[in-house]
Amino acid sequence: MVRLKASLWVILFSIALVSIQMKGSFGSESSKEAYVTLLYGDEFLLGVRVLGKSIRDTGSNRDMVALVSDGVSGYSKKLLKADGWKVEKISLLANPNQVHPTRFWGVYTKLKIFNMTNYKKVVYLDADTIVVKNIDDLFKCSKFCANLKHSERLNSGVMVVEPSEALFNDMMRKVKTLSSYTGGDQGFLNSYYPDFPNARVFDPSLTPEVLKTRPVPDMERLSTLYNADVGLYMLANKWMVDDSKLHIIHYTLGPLKPWDWWTAWLVKPVDAWHSIRVNLEETLPGTGGGKNQNDELVVKFLFLLPLCALLFCIYRSIQGHEGSLCRTSLCNQIRYLYYKIRSNGTLGYSGVSTSSNMTPSYQLHSVGTHSKIPQHLGAVSVVVCFTAVLISVGISFVIVPRQIMPWTGLILVYEWTFTIFFSLFGCFLLLVHQHGKKVAIQTESSSLDDSSKGHQRGGVSCDVTTLYYGLGMAFLAIAAVSLPYILGITALFLRLGLMVGVAIILAAFMTYASEHLAIRWFLKGLEDRRAISKSLCFLC
Ligand SMILES: *[C@@H]1O[C@H](CO)[C@@H](O)[C@H](O)[C@H]1NC(C)=O
């Protein structure tokens, strides 16, 4: 009886042992395969995060390995680990082709995936790709698989590789002698695998039985479904393949990377990328939805600063009405400051002009005053206006963080473009106004000699016309971007065409408006010299 019990225990124990072993071997089988990507700097971090999320969303539990070079910060590595990536540090592989020394310096580094001998097979994905349908089938692909693009050339954005030290060393030997049409790894691989265009297409539906009956090919081609190029989508404004069968989308368009906020406003397929991005988990504090704590802070600051300035001005203008200090120089100084800041807001020069005094007097003096308008005032104002546009748009794009959400980016750029433009052009109009006054003083002191010192005004009264022009410009600027969306146009070239069309109308309008306003403010300067300062406290 005791012997029986003991042998029962032995049997149970060995069953347990065998099952543990089997489980162990299963586990190592799947960990012999991995998805791999490469990260050179923090700029692509969000891309890698979204890629990882997309892989997990499609139900894959394979290892995800991020090869990171020196340019990647410690925080980024921590975040990637928290997201479930295995982070491996690699040193850059120097580019033997010295043609493009700076931009292409480290591009041969990608060849290091051929040296990842810890894994039996790796699927390499560029950081600007996303997986929209499970691609675990790709591990069935043979020793080297990639996608053909640029007619007969392979694209190294998505590759299946069977790592081998011998293969890698052979590549390293040939790196210096084989030519590279891109100056980088892609060109090199095309030279290394010259027969690649003749490889047959990988068929994921083949069963293991069928695969066993045929020799393993050295390389296979992947269908477009595994590397669907957004550039191709842009040409036809649709995927050339069946949407439902798409597996990998590759955002190849050079400056239009999916993580830059403006890309979403130009490239339709970026919607798919963003829908994954917004669902990124908060694996480290403040990183949910692909957020970045620094950017969040900058966004808040950029959003609130012009608004605070506007509120401050409104407060000032209310205060200004109460005081009888209006005529003191202090008040005038404040008014100048106020108008400069006030013009920060999109309102421009708002308020009611004392038209009863202004408009008729323009007509009254029109014969005399028009001769005093500087000859080049119109041309100068147009130049100033367009320079101000370039400066304001340029500064806005520089100060607004790139990887924020598309709506946030658009609103912030509008806010700051308007703020900077109206400040710059407002200052110009104030200068013109001052100049007008100077001219008036000069002519008056030479011709008339009334005691006009008391008439001199430091304040600038508001002008409804200026406000309308400002609003018109703002409206056209907003229309230029929003019209394609209102009309539901998704084709890139049509979108851009429409934007350019409205932008031309805007430019024409601004040419007219800037010239008109400059003359108007010059005349106003002349008027203000003569006018009795009764209108001073009617400001806004
Ligand atoms: C390639 O892999 C081997 C073994 O893992 C390693 O010793 C070697 O340094 C690697 N070569 C390069 C250039 O990274």
PDBQT file of the ligand as one rigid body, heavy atoms in Angstrom, charges set to zero:
ROOT
HETATM    1  C1  LIG A 601      26.745  41.494 -32.985  1.00  0.00    +0.000 C 
HETATM    2  O1  LIG A 601      26.311  40.558 -31.991  1.00  0.00    +0.000 OA
HETATM    3  C2  LIG A 601      27.346  39.979 -31.226  1.00  0.00    +0.000 C 
HETATM    4  C3  LIG A 601      26.737  38.925 -30.350  1.00  0.00    +0.000 C 
HETATM    5  O2  LIG A 601      25.559  39.350 -29.780  1.00  0.00    +0.000 OA
HETATM    6  C4  LIG A 601      28.087  41.051 -30.479  1.00  0.00    +0.000 C 
HETATM    7  O3  LIG A 601      29.141  40.481 -29.739  1.00  0.00    +0.000 OA
HETATM    8  C5  LIG A 601      28.623  42.070 -31.452  1.00  0.00    +0.000 C 
HETATM    9  O4  LIG A 601      29.235  43.130 -30.768  1.00  0.00    +0.000 OA
HETATM   10  C6  LIG A 601      27.527  42.603 -32.318  1.00  0.00    +0.000 C 
HETATM   11  N1  LIG A 601      28.099  43.467 -33.341  1.00  0.00    +0.000 N 
HETATM   12  C7  LIG A 601      27.773  44.778 -33.475  1.00  0.00    +0.000 C 
HETATM   13  C8  LIG A 601      28.516  45.537 -34.502  1.00  0.00    +0.000 C 
HETATM   14  O5  LIG A 601      26.945  45.298 -32.791  1.00  0.00    +0.000 OA
ENDROOT
TORSDOF 0
